[in-house]
Amino acid sequence: MVDNVPLGVEGNQLQLKYLYVSRAYRQRGIATRLFQEVSVMARAHGARYLYISATPTENTVNFNRSRGAMVTLTPDPELYALEPDDIHLVCPL
């Protein structure tokens, strides 16, 4: 799910709110396909980046980084306040 509220100084980021695949269905390319779909939706709404507040697990962070996401130097203050332990990333679209 992608939020429709623009983020970032330039307002060119949309938040990837949820992307979850149950353990029994992992390693089948489902998350990759979902990530591709949300990227298309975000671009269609004018975003140049996805903002991702990811749980700090190795698998989650590695999944996002393998798609080009990078730790942001300027986390969204409201999202950071909600999830200070998360890894805050941006991913170019």
Secondary structure, DSSP 8 states (H G I E B T S, - for coil): -B--S-BSTTS-EEEE------GGGTTSSHHHHHHHHHHHHHHHTT-SEEEEEE-S-HHHHHHHHTTT-EE-SS--HHHHHH-TTSEEEEEE-
